[in-house]
Amino acid sequence: MRTAIASRPPFYKQETPPLVSRRALRMVLAGLGLDVAESELRILCDCTPFGTDAVKAVDAARRLGFTVTTKHTLSAHELATLVGRSAYPIVFVNILPIDGIKGEQAFIILEFSGASVAVYDPLLGERTLPRASFDAAWAMMHNLAIIVEL
């Protein structure tokens, strides 16, 4: 069911760590006016106990009508441009430079500046990260991002 587009996606707390890209996708879809049940998204993303692959998350968004959704390797400038036009990119990061813990995570970028990056972290909620930590974490995942668009 589609509703009005929100100025910011709603936050849904992640309860099971390996499924972060699916949870991030659900938040972005809700922010774009499409409320998808967790169970439906789990099936569409072909989730495994190890999580959701970025390509499968893109395919799920396309099947839900967001046909221009793509996976990219972006520069910081390109990411800032997307955020500036009110897109909410899903980026993949290695959280070692951020939290000192080995692991991969998907964040939704809310704000992007020269000094900091505001994100939704599906495990911890809204966070503001120093740019240097974010840049290192994102680079470890090859600057991978998903852009959800109609």
Buried (B, 14 or more C-beta within 10 A) or exposed (E): EEEEEEEBBEBBEBEEEBBBBBBBBBBBBBBBEBEBEEEEBBEBBBBEEEBBBBEBBBBBBBEBEBEEBEBBEBEBEBBBEBBEEEBBBBBBBBBBBBBEEEBBBBBBBBBBEEEBBBBBBBBEEEBEBEBEBBBBBBEBBEBBBBBBEE
